């Protein structure tokens, strides 16, 4: 969205809307980092004799969420530019 051409009066609404992807991207990056760290440990854990190692269990969970406050601000700004009353 940041590279989309928009009239000047919509710039803030576009910027706020484009920030909506920031939180989910943070979560995805963290998930990838945690997954890589867990998988990196597997060779060493598997190298131990089976009768001496703990069971290997990986639980990988990715939870995505939106920043509702940010989205509300984007909608309110868009409504303001369009001459409408804010929703909240």
C-alpha positions in Angstrom: 0.0 0.0 0.0 2.8 2.4 0.7 3.8 2.5 -2.9 0.3 3.0 -4.1 -0.4 6.5 -5.5 -3.1 8.2 -3.5 -4.4 11.8 -3.3 -2.7 13.8 -0.6 -5.8 13.9 1.6 -5.7 10.1 1.8 -2.0 9.8 2.8 -2.6 9.3 6.5 -5.3 6.7 5.9 -3.1 4.8 3.5 -0.1 5.0 5.9 -2.2 3.7 8.8 -3.7 0.9 6.7 -0.3 -0.1 5.5 0.9 -0.5 9.1 -1.8 -3.1 9.7 0.6 -5.7 8.2 3.4 -4.9 10.7 2.1 -6.9 13.7 1.3 -10.1 11.7 4.8 -9.8 10.0 6.4 -9.5 13.4 4.6 -12.7 14.5 5.6 -14.5 11.4 9.3 -13.5 11.8 9.2 -14.7 15.4 7.6 -18.0 14.5 10.3 -18.5 11.8 13.1 -17.7 14.3 11.7 -20.1 16.9 11.2 -22.8 14.3 14.7 -22.5 13.0 16.1 -22.6 16.6 14.1 -25.7 17.4 15.1 -27.5 14.2 18.7 -26.5 14.6 18.8 -28.5 17.9 17.5 -31.7 16.3 20.8 -33.1 14.9 22.4 -33.0 18.3 19.4 -34.4 20.0 19.1 -37.2 17.5 22.8 -38.0 17.8 22.4 -39.2 21.4 21.7 -42.9 21.8 17.9 -43.5 21.7 17.8 -45.2 25.1 19.5 -42.1 26.6 17.6 -39.3 25.1 14.3 -37.7 26.1 11.5 -38.0 23.6 11.6 -35.3 21.0 8.5 -33.3 20.6 8.1 -30.1 18.6 5.1 -27.9 19.0 5.1 -25.0 16.5 2.2 -22.5 16.8 1.7 -19.4 14.7 -0.9 -17.0 15.9 -1.7 -14.0 13.8 -3.7 -11.1 15.1 -4.6 -7.7 13.9 -4.0 -4.4 15.7 -7.6 -3.4 16.2 -6.7 0.0 17.5 -4.6 0.8 14.4 -7.3 -0.5 12.1 -9.9 1.6 13.9 -7.7 4.7 13.5 -7.3 4.0 9.8 -11.1 3.6 9.3 -11.7 6.8 11.3 -9.2 8.7 9.2 -10.8 7.4 6.0 -14.2 8.4 7.3 -12.9 11.9 8.2 -11.4 12.4 4.7 -14.7 11.3 3.2 -16.7 13.7 5.4 -18.3 10.9 7.4 -18.6 10.6 11.2 -16.1 8.4 12.9 -17.4 4.9 13.9 -16.3 5.3 17.5 
